[in-house]
């Protein structure tokens, strides 16, 4: 409380969510051991509750607290009236989308609807698919953009395979959506593919 959460290490923050330690280990020691064993924060929070519960010293109650904390963070990012970050730069949008999509086991296609200053109006998951892909309908994207009174849109989806390289289908739907949105004077700023292996901006590839 005195120094603020930003001054704490990953292990110390994780220890607060764990609440207590186990015999022979304080909560901070337990948190540090989990980070080492599971590969850092992405390894710890990338697991579901059932997998976390099986880690030594965690159990169902601590696992539930960890995944609940992660979900609260995700919902805060998308909450109406919450912060409205400017997302014009590919890296800013990639960070936002990674926080929402990285650990999902299935592919999700989403849209970031932005105002004239590229501040976030709304985040929406529009289409869900299997690990192999999702079917995207341009008409639905245009309709939601108009309903949100958006001036610009950033598309995003995840590759659960861990490889962010866009497919031919990804490139084709990007071109279609850019043309469809242009008809109603809404600019497509980017289409980002995020994965554990990194992210790819189709705008940076010159496809938008």
Secondary structure, DSSP 8 states (H G I E B T S, - for coil): --S-GGGS-HHHHHHHHH-S-BTTB-HHHHHHHHHHHHTHHHHHHTS-HHHHHTSTTTHHHHHHHHHHHHHHHHHHHH-TTS---B--SHHHHHHHHHHHHTT-SS-EEEEEEE-TT-BEEEEEEEEE-BTTB----HHHHHHHHHHTT-SEEEEEEE-TTS-----HHHHHHHHHHHHHHHTTT-EEEEEEEEETTEEEETTTTT--
